[in-house]
């Protein structure tokens, strides 16, 4: 890690892409010569999904390259990382809102549906758009897949489908049915993802389509906007502004955090090898850490990397709904993905936090994420 910290964000990204391409090489080989459509490809997960496919393309004969189409409405701007990618027959950017009818040129052999607002702060501000993307947008893709044929469709769901599990269901397996409010301030996201999974399972069953589901657990790392308002981005923003790292709660809720390069390998494996109609938890099972302890880790790493001299402090959010329906614990059981897909996350939390801080130091405007 010392070399990466010294050389900066570029080394972090290049090292992560190497890890993804190596770890997902069987999945990428299955995609060889196919057409891959990624909706929401300019977002957080798209950051590495898109770049890892293009990295793999550079190492194979032209006939084996994945022809990548990225659909995004670019509602929060065109990120410079995607605008700077070389255009050509292996990459096409299509400006499109997934809540509208699919455009011409959306045909694909594989689809990853990642177009959704995923930050609680933003989906609570735009609940209808959130529902439309997770239900209407997904339904349009499923109908399209049924009409044109498909080799694989991956729906990016969420661990929020589990709501706030009781202690006996932590770590949480895919078989747990959830404890979710269907009218609270988070319901637009939680319930639309749950219904999206219902659509996927029934399309897979009734029409025999190869549709799979990923349930991400607290992914973080390069590509996540500094202004996203999820916890690690918020802490990094405080660090880089020279402020104390502020926790807008008691600091007692706990989570496990999965570094994005590990998660992307899992998503590509689900797309190409997952069982139709099945959901897979993608995250890491340890350590389960409190928000206050996470903030303290950020302080320690930032002090070591940048000479940061702040501290972790508790406060209350000006947003009255900030903590409503916020789960007290979140920790996945990843046995299913380990056994069926060989999923094996490698980046531990301390290393991931340092890599993330190094990347954020060079991406403070948020536009590049």
Buried (B, 14 or more C-beta within 10 A) or exposed (E): EEEBBEEEBEBBBBBBBEBBBEBBBEBBEBBBEBBBBBBBBBBBBBBBBBBBBBBBBEEBEEEBBBBBBBBBBBEBEEBEBBEEBEEEEBBBBBEBBBBEEBEEEBBBBBBBBBBBBBBBBBBBEBBEBBBBBBBBBBBBBBEBBBEEEBBBBBBBBBBBBBBBBEEEBBBBBBEBEBEBBEEBBBBBBBBBBBBBBEBBBEBBEEEEBBBBBBBBBBBBBBBBBBBBBBBBBBBBBBBBEEEBBBBBBEBEBBBBBBBBBBBBBBBBBBBBBBBBBBBBBBBBBEBBBBBBBBBBBBBBBBBEBBEBEBEBBEEEEEBEBBBEBBBEBBBBBBBBBBEBBEBEBEBEBEBBBBBBBBBBBEBBEBBBB
